[in-house]
């Protein structure tokens, strides 16, 4: 009798485990070394279940893997999406980061068997994904940028200007760049990754002149007016963007004062502390004045965002649903 009860208990436990596994959805971290599961979420519905996998592409200084998009991959997965978070060099230009992302995108296409992907990119990730979309347009269904540096950054202009001061600027820029590059290299190594870091090249790329040069070669989705919408689609790819104009959004967030300070580089024009309001525009502009700063847009740091604004996690989830409804 005891053996029968034990057998029944073990069978019930195994059934519950199998049921939980069947109702879970994993999210994946990819790098130049390949892709591996980074966690899983219990599936609560199919609200974000897009036809094609979603690739989250980080911006400048991204070294935290899944953590860069705080709480976003797990939420998308719990709502049915197949989510892949990519990792490229924290500091470098699009020629380097874009090629790293291109290789990872091809890997994701291969392991999923999907014909296309949906990109959701933050900050400099906007340029990386636009590069990939130009190289393999037939494999990209949509491209959504969040606080994307689509028309350059006045902050990057200011930093580049300081490094161009004769004598002092050149030396200071070289020293600071070495420190930043060393930090990014060390941070990447803690995740078992190794990338070529070049912060000076990144700043040059993100300057207004640098992005203007990039846009001349990769114009898909760009607005024709200074602060308007771009075409909803180009080369078979749907383009979207959203961004914020906040600085002090949560009294507990220690990074808010820093972003308020960097926001001064924009000369009074609306910005999120790193990217100007109009400079973020690409394709269909969902909204460009959320009460969010540049880190809030990806739910950083640690979810300390405005309690009076729509959650960044909700915005990503809603965008996935928008793509689902559109057939992507």
Secondary structure, DSSP 8 states (H G I E B T S, - for coil): -HHHHHHHHHHHHHHHHHHHHHTEEEEEEEETTEEEEEEEEE---STT--SSEEEEE--TT---GGGGSTTHHHHHHHTT--EEEE---SS--HHHHHHHHHHHHHHHHHHH--S-EEEEEETTHHHHHHHHHHHSGGGEEEEEEES--TT--HHHHHHHHHHTSTTHHHHHHHHHHHHHHHHHHHHHHTTT------HHHHHHHHSHHHHHHHHHH--TT-BSSTTS-B-SEETTEEEEEEEE--S---TT-TTHHHHHHHGGGGTTS-BSSSSBTGGG--SEEEEEEES--TTGGGTTTTT---TTS--HHHHHHHHHHHHHHTT-
